[in-house]
Amino acid sequence: MDEKKSKQSNIFDMAKIKAEIENKLKGTDDKGYSTGGTLEQKTQQLHETKNEAKTGKKFVLTGVSGFDELFENGIPKGSNILVAGGAGSGKTIFCLQTLWYHILCGEKCFYMSFEESEKRLMEHMEDFGWNPEKLLASGNFKIKRYLPSDIHYVSEKGNDNAMFAKEEDSQLLQLEPVTLEEGFNPDFVVIDSLTAIASAFMGKEGSYRFYAERLFRFFENMGSTNYFITETGQMPETFSQTGVEEFLADGVIVLYNIKRENMRERAIEVLKMRGTKHQERIVAMKISEKGMVVYPKQEIFGEIHTK
């Protein structure tokens, strides 16, 4: 009898979880999590705490509808994740939607853009009703556009350099690979993109590889969970500029824009994720007026055109 009760107590009771959340709408729960956001988001927060208690590890969820169901627990907190895909596959939307979710949960998020302007990124968010001005005013969200001159690197030969620097500066050896907002310690970071960063190292592939290693290590030491966007073909066989990024990353999420005759079909895949179990298949995805929606049970079958 005791054994039966023990098994029943371990069952994940969603109705009970929702009831617990509704009783805590005016404050924070006993784990210190913010109760801001929708009921679905609060449910995910409590689910996260239960996973942590069960495994002894900390995990984060994305808040992207359907996507978190591809994991047994979630993404291990502090991971460096490649978000790979072709043009128009939804990489930026996926990343912004994750940040939006985490900001609503009371966490600090930072979007580092080496491509699009702050204004254009905010327009993306407005398109889905994510109210970027309100998020920025909360103090938990930062967007900053970087230039190649903001990149500091040390070459694979040990020579210290700065992109477009007029004079060699011996202190560069001690500089971090990129400068963040002083006093702002983010929980979640998006780097958009490794493809743009690599273009600043034209003809210096060895230096880029060395820089990429320092960049991944920098964010790993910060303790934040990080998305590194990288541009690929629509049906990629490789998922980064040089291959070293895939080795350095803890996880690889791939977004597809698959061509079938005269139509295109969106899909997403968790190709790799250290420290957690996940489904190993390509599943359907769409981009709605409210953001990305993933269908974890709808696997993509049939011939795929790569050209």
N, C-alpha and C positions, 0 to 999 in steps of 0.2 A: 504493500500500500504506500509506504514511504517512498519507494522507488518510483511509483506511478506519479505521485505528487511532485517529485523532483523533476521528472521529465516534463510535466505540464508547466512547471514554473519557468522552464527554459524556452517555452514557445513564444515567438515574437508576436505579441498581441497589438495589432495596429489600432484597434478601437480604444484600448486602454491608453496607448501612447497619445492619441489625439485628445483624450479626456484629460490626461496629465498636462498637456500643453495648454488647453483651454483654461485650466485652473491657474495658469501662471502668466496670463497675458499682460498683467500689469507690472511685471518686474522681470527678473532673470531666474532661470532654473537653478537647482542646487549644484549644478556643475559650472555656473557662472556664464552660461550662454545667453546671448541677447534674445529677447522674445520678439524682436522686430520682424516684419515680413509677413507673408501669408501663412495660413495654416499648414499648407504643404511644406513650406520651408522650415517651419517649426518642427514638423514631424521628422524631416530629414535631419535636423540638428539632434533630436533626441535619439534617432536611429544611430547617428554617429557616435554618441556617447555610449550606447549599448555595445557597439562594435568594439570600441576602445576597451571597455570593461572585459569583453569576452576574449580578445586577442592580446591585450597588453600593448598594442601598437596604436598610434594615432593615424586616423584617415581623414581625408577631406572629400566632400562631394562637390559636384559641379553645379547642381541645380538645373542642368539642361534636361528637360523632360524626356524620360526614358533612357538617357545615357547611363545614369548611375546604376541601372539594373544590369548592366553588362559586367559589373564587379560583384564579388562576394561581399566585400566590405567597403570599398572605395579606393581612392588613390592615396598611397602612403604619404603622410604629411612630410613636407620638405623635399619632395621629389623634383627632379629636373625632367620636364616632359617636352619632347618634340611634337609639334602640331604641324603635320605635313599635308600638302595637297596642292593641286593645280590652281590656276587663276579662277576665281569665282566659285570655289568649292565650299566656302563658308568658314574659313579659318579665323578671320577677324571676328565674325559674328559669334562663333563658338567661344572665343577667348573673352570678348566683351560680355557675353551672357554669363559666363562663369564669374567674372569680376562683379557684375551687377548683383548676382546672388550673394556673394561673400560680403559685399558692402552692406547689403540689407541685413546680413547676420552680424553686423557690427565690426567686421574686420577691415584692416587697412589694405588697399590695393593700389598698384602702380602700373600704369601702361607706358612702356618705353617704345616710342616709335622712331624708326630710322627711315620711314617712308612717308606715310600720310600725316597731314597736319593735325593739330589738336582740334581745330574747327571741324575738319572732315570726320574725325572719329566721333565727335559729339553728335554730328548729324546722323551717323550710323545708329547711335543709341536712341536718338529722338525718333527715328523711323519705327522703332519697336516699343516706344513708350517708356523708355528706361530713365528718363528725366536726368540727364547728366549734370545739369546745373545744380540740381538739388543734391546730387551725390557729391559733387565738388564742394558745395557749401558745408556739407557734413564734416569735412576735414579728413574723411577716411578714403578719399579717392584723389589720385594725382594722375594727370596725363602730361607727358613731356615729349617734345620732338627733339631728337638728337641729330647732330651733323657728324660727318666723318672726322672733323677736327676735334670732336669730343672723345674720340677713341684713343686710348693710350695702350701701347703694346710693347712687349719685349720680344725681339726676334728669336728664332730657334737657335741662333748662334750666340745669344747672350748680349747682343748689342741693344741698347735702349733707344727707342724711337718714339716719335709722336707723328700722327698723320698730319701732313702739311706744316710741321713745325719748322721755323726758320733756323733755329739753333738746337744743337743736341743738348739735352738737359739730363745730367747724371741722376737727378732725383726721380726721374720717370721710373727707374727700376723699382722704386718703393710705392709708386702710385697703383691704385686699383685699376682694373681694365676699363672701368667706366665710372663716372661720378653720379651718385644718386642725390636726391633732395636731402639736405642736411636736416637731421632730427626727425626724419620720416622713416620709420622701420616697418616696411610692408609685410603682411602675411602672405600675399599673393602678388606675383609679378608676371607681366607679359613682355617679352622682348620681340619686337616686330621690325625687322626680321633678321635671321642669320644670313639670309640671301643678300640683303642690302649691306650688311656688315662685310660679307665676303667680297662684295664688289669693290669695297674700298681698299682691298688688298690685291688688286689686279696685278698679276705677274709675280705675286709674292705668296704662293700657296703655302709654303713652309711657315711663313710668318703668321698666316691666317690660322693654320692648325694649332700653332703654339698659343695664339691669342684665344682661340676657342676653348682650349683646355683651361686657361686662366679664368675665362668668363664663367664657365660651368663651375669651377671650383669656388669662385667668388660668391655665386648665388647659393651654392651648397653650404658654405660657411655662414651665410646669412640666416639660414634656417627657414626661409620662405619656400612656398611651393611655386614653381616657375614653369611657364609655358614659353618655349622657344619656337616661334613660327618659322617655317622653312618652305620655300616654293619648290614644287616638283612638277612633273608632267601630270596629266589627268589620270593616267594609270601607271603610277611610278613603279620602277623596279629597284630604285635607290631612293632614300628618303631624306637625304641631306646633301650638302655641297661636296663634301670630300669623303664622307663615310665615318670620319672620326667622331662627328656629332652623335651618330647612332650608337657608337660604342660608349661615349661619355654619358648619354642620357639614361635615366632610369626607366623611361617609358616612351613609347611612340604611338601617337594617335593619328590615323590617316583618314582624311576626308576625300571622297571621290565625287566626280561629276561624270558618270558613266554614260557613254554614247551607245544607244541602241537604235540602229537604223537612223531615222531623222529626229529622234527624241533623246533627251538626256535624263538620267535618273541619279538622284543624290544618294550617297551611302556613306557609312562611317565604320571604322574598325579600330579596335585596340590591338595593335600589332605586337606590342611588348609592354609589360609593366612589372617591374621587380617588386617583390614583397607583398603581392596579393594575387589571388586567383581571379581570372577574368574569362569571359567567353571569347573563343577564338574563331570568329566568323565576321563576315561583312554584312551589316544590317542596313535596312532602309532608313532614310532620314529626309526630312523636308524642312524648308525655311518658311514659316508662316508669318503673319503680320505681328505676332507676339514673340517671335524668335524661333530658335531651332527646336525641332521635335524629332526624337529618335524612336524607332520602332524595334525594340530589342528582340522581338520574336519573329520579325519579318526578314528572313535571310534573303540575300540577293543571289539569284541563280541565273543560269543561262549564259550564252556567249557574250563576252565583253570585248568591244572593239577598242583597241589601244591606239589607233591612229585616227 
